[in-house]
Every structure is written in C-alpha cells, then in structure tokens.
Amino acid sequence: MKGSGYLNVLKHIYEELSLLGLFHDKINDLEEIRDKNGVYLYRMKYNGKHLVIKYFEKDEFGREIEYYKILKDLNIPTIEVVGYTENTLLLEDLDRSLYYRLGIESDLSDIEVAKALALWYKKLHHKGAKFLKNNDRRFYKETDYITKENIELIMNKTNTKDNKVWKLLIDNLDLMFLKIKEFEETFTYNDFYWTNLVVSKDKKKPLCLITTCLV
C-alpha cells in the first residue's frame, strides 16, 4: 500500500496538470513509471492522447526544463514537449510514438545510430557555442565544483592526505582555471547510455533524452 508521501506527490502532480490547463476528469490511466531522487515520471492518457509527465520535486533538477526550452529555440531535435511549468515537463509518450522509440542496448553498437547521433551532437556543440557567446546567463558547470574545499574533502574521505598530487592541484588551481578559460564553451551531453537515447524508427534521426546538460 502506498504511503502519505506517494499521495502528496500525486497531489502535486495534479496541481501541475491544472497549471498546464488539463481537466482532471479527462485524465485517465495515470501510472507511475519511475521515482528517483525527487524526479517523478508518470504515464497518462488525456483526451485520447498518450503523454508522460515529469515532475521535479527539487529545484536543482528542474534545470532540465530550461534546457528543453533552449534546445527548442536553437532548433536542436528533442522529443516533443507538449507543455511545461516551473516544476514539470509534459512530454509525448514514446511507447506510443509513430516515429520514435526508446533506445535499446544494441543501439550502442549500431553504426547507423552512431552516425546520426554524431550529427546531433555536432549540432548541439555548434549552436551551443554560439548561444553561450551571445548570452551572459550562468549554467551548471562541473568545473564549479573544483575548489580547494572540495579537494580537501576528497583527501579526507579517501584518507590520502599524504599524496603529493593534492598539494600540486591546490597550489595550481588559478593556473588550471586560466587554462580552462582559453577553451570555447558550449553545451555538452555527458550521459550517453542507451536508456537515455531516443531513436527514430528509421534510425536516421536519434535524439538524446536530456537528463543533465552541462556547459
């Protein structure tokens, strides 16, 4: 039996669906797909259309909504976004799509899929670099976590304080960041696992499901 936490999530999801302009009496077959780290994925049918709602309980993961909006503006292919709020994405249900399917493990060794994915990734890099050059907005960066405090935390957690590499890193942090800034910045997609892949049924236009987009 589901507990109060589950009922609270359902309450929020219905509130989000209301914000999207959906009437509760037309929502059918609401079914949980996944619940992981405060990200809730549900499948449903609305007015005969099969949809997936992705609800972000934590603000830190909600950045995915902004990434979808940016990719759409840059004309970079993604799965269809039917609507969104500050906390929710409403997406097409790929299990019912006429043109696309979710990735399978064998896609990782399929040459045709790899070629099409490479084209998608090059487009992401090219357009992402132009976008960042003309925008002052701050985005999530893994390099933001390279700090003296975090390095010392790793030293203590791994019990490797005597390793000389840590002092070398800390003493040269400014130089390292100076060299990093010499490189062009762009969007990258760093989660190339088959469960995050969407493939067109003719294998010509694969798309990456956005889980984390990094600069």
Buried (B, 14 or more C-beta within 10 A) or exposed (E): EEEEEEEEBBEBBBBBBEBBEBEEEEBEEBEBEEBEEBBBBBBBBBEEEBBBBBBBBEEEBBBBBBBBEBBEEBEBBBBBBBBBBEBBBBBBBBEEBEEBBBBEEEBBEBEEBEEBBEEBBEBBBEBBBEBBEEEEEEBBEEEEEBEEEEBEEEBEEEEEEEEEEBEEBEEEEEEEEEEEEEEEBBBBBEBEEBEBBBBBEEBEBBBBBBBBBBB
